[in-house]
Structure formats: C-alpha cells, structure tokens
Amino acid sequence: MDAMYSPSNVSLSNSSERKSNCTVDTEFRYILFPVVYSIIFLLGLMGNCYVLWVFKHLSMSRNINEVKIFMVNLSIADLLFILTLPFWIVYYCGLGNWVFPEFFCRMVGCLFFINTYCSIAFLAAISYNRYCAVARPIESIQQSGRKRGMIVSFAIWFIILCSASPFLFMKSTNQVGTQTHCFEGYDKDSSMAVMISNFVLITAFFFAFLVIVVCNLHILRLLSTQTIQPGNTNHSVKQQAFRMVCAVMVVFSLCFLPHHVVQGPWTLTVLEQWRVDDCQFRQAVNDAHQVTLCLMSLNCALDPIIYCFLTKKFRRFLTKRLSTWRTSRKSFTVTTNNEGDMIFQGLNPTGTLQH
C-alpha cells in the first residue's frame, strides 16, 4: 500500500524481512497534526462553503464560465478532504491509534489522494485558462468555454477517481501491539509496485508544475510588454492578473512542491532501497515528510484566497456583503441605543417606570 496517499507515517517495524536496524518515528506529529488540522478544518470549512455560496449567487445572474467551473470543482475537492480531518485529529490525538472501522480508514485515505491531485490538476487548468485569456483575449471574450470547462472537469474527476478507487478495496490498517494503525504499513512483496506508483505520481506532479510555471511566466511576460496608462481600465485588469499569478504560484510552491521534492527520497528510504543503515538521514527525511504533509493540507484553506484574486465579481460580491453587514450592525447598535435612552428617560429616580 502506498503511504503517500495518507497523512501518516509508515512504521518500518511492520515490514517483514527487515534489512535495517533503524527505528524511525516522528513523535512531534502527534502534536503537529491535531493543531494544524484543527485550524485547517475551521478556516477551510468556512472559506470553501462561503465560496460555493457566493458562486451559487453569481451563477444565478449569468452563465458560469470556464474558470469558475474549475474553481467550484476545486472547492468541492477541498471540502471532501476537510470533512475527513476530524478522523485524523482523533487518530493523532490517540497517538496513532485508529478507533474507527477499517472502511473509514480506506475512505479518508482515498479522499486525501483525491484532494491532492484534483487540486493540482485544477490549478494547472486555471493557470492555462488565464494564460489563454491574456494571450488571446478576443477569443476568450467571445467564447465562455462553459462546455469545455465541464468536459475538462469531468475528465479530471474521472481519471483521479479511477486512480483512487483501489484504496476502497485494499487493506489499510495493521495491528502493532495494542494499537491499530491507519496507512502506516505496507506489504513487503508489493514494494516495487509501491515505488513505481510513487515515482509515476511525482513525475505527473512535476509535469503539472511545469505547465503552471510556463503559463504564469508567459502571463507575466505578456503583461510586462503591455504599455497601459495607470488611469486605463486595462490597468486594473493587469494588476488583477499579476496578483492571480502570484497567488497561484505561492499556493502551489508552498503546499505541493515541498512534499513532492521530499517524497522521492522518503519512498526509497521507507522501502529500504537507499541508505538503509543511515538512521540519522532516514529520521531527518521522515521528519521533513511529516511537515510537508501539513503544508500540503494548507491548500484547503488557501484556495479561497485565489478566488478573491482571480474573480473581480467575487471580490465585488464579498465587499458588498461585508458593507451590508457593517451597515446592518451599525443600524442595530443605533436602534439599541435609542431604545435604551427611551427606557432610561421613562424611569423615575427610584428606578421604576413612570406612568
């Protein structure tokens, strides 16, 4: 079983015919994961639910375009993973003891995989869409791309769901003493298949990363060659595109890049294919792997920020709602104060109401 798909640490003591004398575990993960996942659960749940609510209201007025379709699907993928975080919080608070049925372990591992690679795929699709909007603006305006966006989204979901489906049928828990671990063991006989599947996913990630980097660099190059006056309407469009590029690159580089850089060495050391007896190196790689798993989960809370930079209507809707909320709050405060003054004026010196 490929432990890459689950936010957990593979215990080497569970493997048969062990060639290494190293005992590798990361104790700080029992504090790190509950804290980080609790924060991500709260922020991500509120942020992504609000995003879907905003897009629901925006789509009522006009047809939803291609990039908004990608963003809605990205938000759904985030919510699927966010709903599994309470399971992992309980798991790590229990020092790595899975107290739920085995099927739930399979489910949360499956959703972890789906969120990771759906997010990567949709961010790549968004970057390419924005590149087309800047490089071929006339064609982008004439074609909303709704049908194309739905086809691409369906293809992404179909491919990733098919890739994740084996998790629902494979053994995911293993017993270590009195504790039941979730995705912390692997079958020694399948180590070659595990290693190949990991490096295939790493290669796929860097292909998507290349698409994102190339598209965003082209966007920046095209924007830098345009001479637009500060008062021109297109000046705000240029600024919006620049902020979007920075937001996508920061989220992708912070959340996904570190994990896939560490994943290769981690896979080789866990499967005891590289530096078998270098216990210090293997512990360092495993510690780094736990940190990158936390960083990768941050995308669920950071993705709503991309929507603010990417869609002018989204920012306008959010600003309007915040303004309405502030106005209603001030009105409530003024009304409450006036009613209090009226009641106070109706009291006699003894504190009873005057008739």
Summary of the structure (lengths in Angstrom):
residues: 355
radius of gyration: 25.4
end to end distance: 80.7
largest distance: 92.9
contacts: 1077
relative contact order: 0.15
helix: 75%
strand: 3%
